[in-house]
Structure formats: structure tokens, C-alpha cells
Amino acid sequence: MSTRLLRRHRLNQSKDFDRLFRKSERSSDGIVTVLARRNGSEWSRLGMAISRKCAPRAVDRNRLKRIIRESFRHSRDQLQGLDLVVIGKRKRPLANSRDLAQSLEQHWLVVSERCKRC
């Protein structure tokens, strides 16, 4: 398995984000919200919406994104065929790396189960 997040594993276009924001399965906690929907292909794609309100400093936003990408990369097999968007919660204290990784693992399980029924 490659360690890179290839272009085909990223949500790049606003129409893809809009489709997920309109209708998707959701999983949420105090740290992040994850939106998921079947994409009709064999690979999964990830998009992120980590705003300045979530993490005011760029270094903090980039750290959150690195953790999200790493968690996604490790869970790609169970998320096959899904488009995912991870949205950072506003005005919450920054989660440490371990809490965020555990939260994402739970979200991946929840949305993959919910999307099996779609």
C-alpha cells in the first residue's frame, strides 16, 4: 500500500463537496463531524473543511489535517467506495493527536456501516 494520498483519493471540486453537504450520512462528536456518501467507484476520497474558527493558527490547522490524512490512509480499506468530508468543530479546544485519531477511527466505523445500507 502506498503511503501517499494520491489525487484520486482527494475531493478537489466544489461540486463534490456540495453533493456531500446536501445529502450524506453524518457522524459527529465534540471534535469533528464526518460526512460520507457512496461514490460509485472502488476507491475512497477525502475532503477536509478545517476553518480558522476551528484552529486560528495555520500550524494547528495543518497538524489537524496531517492527522486526518494519516487516519484516512490507514483506514482506506474499510472506507472503500466512499466520499468523505471531515469538518472541524468551531470554538472547541484543540484535541491532542491521540484523541483526534481515536475519534476518527470511531467515525470511520460508523459511516462505513451506515453507508453499507445506502
TAPE-V417590 format. One line per field, one symbol per residue. ss: DSSP state (H for helix, E for strand, - for the rest). phi: phi as a letter, one per 40 degrees, with the letter a starting at -180 (. if undefined). psi: psi as a letter, one per 40 degrees, with the letter a starting at -180 (. if undefined). A space follows every 50 residues. Layout:
ss->???
phi->???
psi->???
This chain:
ss->------HHHE---HHHHHHHHH--EEEE---EEEEEEE------EEEEE- -------HHHHHHHHHHHHHHHHH-------EEEEEEE--------HHHH HHHHHHHHHHHHHHHH--
phi->.cccccdccbcbbccccdccccaacbbaacbabbbaacbgbcbcbbbbbb ccccaccdcccccdccccccccccbdccbdgbcbbbbcccfbccccdccc ccccdccdcccccccccc
psi->hieihideeihdidddddddddhiiihiaedihhhiiieeieiiihiigh idddhdhdddddddddddddddddeddeeheihihhhiiifiihiidddd ddddddddddddddede.
